[in-house]
């Protein structure tokens, strides 16, 4: 049976919908503590992005609501980034904590280290409720798995489906938001609303399970 019962949103959640393309899975919830880990090289689609590309990613990303308890870390490989682009990145992503990195996968490793620092040993209360990985790179598969093992919902934000690792896609138990398509690839939109913090992000739509 492919029929899904729609879930009702609170008035506050309804007000946060900015349009039909906004993923209702990712609405801000002031009771949640979310950790954002953004691989900017991956989201920009380049280690040396244009100003136009930087602005497009940031503006499109704004559909993802940011709450008062949320923390955001962003990393990029500044060895391959032009100076003017670095200034634009810093301006666009403020107040996120920026991690300029060097070397192969330097930005990825910096973010993974940040993510792991928020994972408490098993048996202790989690410091975060949800993790949001801004990348489709397979290198984050292990971190997504650690989120899931600790009972933390792990969302993904990707530039497009071409940049989404199949391994990471299968491991993540939350939403998969495509910046290019401006929608969640895993869940329905307004006709079958998934409300945040209702333990529904692990239940994919039967219409999109590829």
MODA-V403538 format. One record per residue. N is the residue number from 1. RES is the residue in three letters. SS is DSSP state (H for helix, E for strand, C for the rest). Layout:
BEGIN
N/RES/SS, N/RES/SS
END
This chain:
BEGIN
1/UNK/C, 2/UNK/C, 3/UNK/C, 4/UNK/C, 5/UNK/C, 6/UNK/C, 7/UNK/C, 8/UNK/C, 9/UNK/C, 10/UNK/C, 11/UNK/H, 12/UNK/H, 13/UNK/H, 14/UNK/H, 15/UNK/H, 16/UNK/C, 17/UNK/C, 18/UNK/C, 19/UNK/C, 20/UNK/C, 21/UNK/C, 22/UNK/C, 23/UNK/C, 24/UNK/H, 25/UNK/H, 26/UNK/H, 27/UNK/C, 28/UNK/C, 29/UNK/C, 30/UNK/C, 31/UNK/C, 32/UNK/C, 33/UNK/C, 34/UNK/E, 35/UNK/E, 36/UNK/E, 37/UNK/E, 38/UNK/E, 39/UNK/E, 40/UNK/H, 41/UNK/H, 42/UNK/H, 43/UNK/H, 44/UNK/H, 45/UNK/C, 46/UNK/C, 47/UNK/C, 48/UNK/C, 49/UNK/C, 50/UNK/C, 51/UNK/H, 52/UNK/H, 53/UNK/H, 54/UNK/H, 55/UNK/H, 56/UNK/H, 57/UNK/H, 58/UNK/H, 59/UNK/H, 60/UNK/H, 61/UNK/H, 62/UNK/C, 63/UNK/C, 64/UNK/C, 65/UNK/C, 66/UNK/C, 67/UNK/C, 68/UNK/C, 69/UNK/C, 70/UNK/C, 71/UNK/E, 72/UNK/E, 73/UNK/E, 74/UNK/E, 75/UNK/E, 76/UNK/E, 77/UNK/E, 78/UNK/H, 79/UNK/H, 80/UNK/H, 81/UNK/C, 82/UNK/C, 83/UNK/H, 84/UNK/H, 85/UNK/H, 86/UNK/H, 87/UNK/H, 88/UNK/H, 89/UNK/H, 90/UNK/H, 91/UNK/H, 92/UNK/H, 93/UNK/H, 94/UNK/C, 95/UNK/C, 96/UNK/C, 97/UNK/E, 98/UNK/E, 99/UNK/E, 100/UNK/E, 101/UNK/E, 102/UNK/C, 103/UNK/C, 104/UNK/C, 105/UNK/C, 106/UNK/H, 107/UNK/H, 108/UNK/H, 109/UNK/H, 110/UNK/H, 111/UNK/H, 112/UNK/H, 113/UNK/H, 114/UNK/H, 115/UNK/H, 116/UNK/H, 117/UNK/H, 118/UNK/C, 119/UNK/C, 120/UNK/C, 121/UNK/C, 122/UNK/C, 123/UNK/C, 124/UNK/C, 125/UNK/C, 126/UNK/C, 127/UNK/C, 128/UNK/C, 129/UNK/C, 130/UNK/E, 131/UNK/E, 132/UNK/E, 133/UNK/E, 134/UNK/E, 135/UNK/C, 136/UNK/C, 137/UNK/C, 138/UNK/H, 139/UNK/H, 140/UNK/H, 141/UNK/H, 142/UNK/H, 143/UNK/H, 144/UNK/H, 145/UNK/H, 146/UNK/H, 147/UNK/H, 148/UNK/H, 149/UNK/H, 150/UNK/C, 151/UNK/C, 152/UNK/C, 153/UNK/E, 154/UNK/E, 155/UNK/E, 156/UNK/E, 157/UNK/E, 158/UNK/E, 159/UNK/C, 160/UNK/C, 161/UNK/H, 162/UNK/H, 163/UNK/H, 164/UNK/C, 165/UNK/C, 166/UNK/H, 167/UNK/H, 168/UNK/H, 169/UNK/H, 170/UNK/H, 171/UNK/H, 172/UNK/C, 173/UNK/C, 174/UNK/C, 175/UNK/C, 176/UNK/E, 177/UNK/E, 178/UNK/E, 179/UNK/C, 180/UNK/C, 181/UNK/C, 182/UNK/C, 183/UNK/E, 184/UNK/E, 185/UNK/C, 186/UNK/C, 187/UNK/C, 188/UNK/C, 189/UNK/C, 190/UNK/H, 191/UNK/H, 192/UNK/H, 193/UNK/C, 194/UNK/C, 195/UNK/C, 196/UNK/C, 197/UNK/C, 198/UNK/C, 199/UNK/C, 200/UNK/C, 201/UNK/C, 202/UNK/C, 203/UNK/C, 204/UNK/C, 205/UNK/C, 206/UNK/C, 207/UNK/C, 208/UNK/C, 209/UNK/C, 210/UNK/C
END
